[in-house]
């Protein structure tokens, strides 16, 4: 009898936990409707590239953003500048070194609400064996069942050893790289 009560209590507790986290567990990135771009300056001329493959694990609560967690992985070999000769250079050791470092990662450490659908996501960005703290401004909009998270931030490519040796010269390729993103998500509650 005691075992039955214990089992019943366990099932009730598990059901309650699943119900309370169910909405967040169903949150998904919609890659076909999302994009991650990067813009660098080469000899003063802006050059835009994009990552074609990336994924995210998201547990975002717009009502309690402090309890939210996000983790992103980007397939660095999917980077493209839109020109075959440039694209063949990006995976090489001087740039992304994808043979040794196939992915860039971001793991959030905190999410802070700023009001009016704006948030500040702090975390750690890892690229090519280097990890840096990062604060990312994010704006959320909703249309039906889709939530779009968009924003931009600037990183220093040399802090991540992107463009080594002769490419470390910032008169050829600027150190600042702007990263812009638009991520479409399903399963995010109303805010």
Secondary structure as UniProt FT lines:
FT   HELIX           2..25
FT   STRAND          28..29
FT   HELIX           31..33
FT   STRAND          35..42
FT   TURN            43..44
FT   STRAND          45..51
FT   STRAND          54..59
FT   HELIX           65..67
FT   STRAND          69..75
FT   HELIX           76..78
FT   STRAND          79..80
FT   HELIX           84..90
FT   TURN            93..96
FT   TURN            98..100
FT   STRAND          103..115
FT   TURN            116..117
FT   STRAND          118..127
FT   TURN            128..129
FT   STRAND          130..143
FT   TURN            144..145
FT   STRAND          146..156
FT   HELIX           157..160
FT   HELIX           165..168
FT   TURN            170..172
FT   STRAND          176..186
//
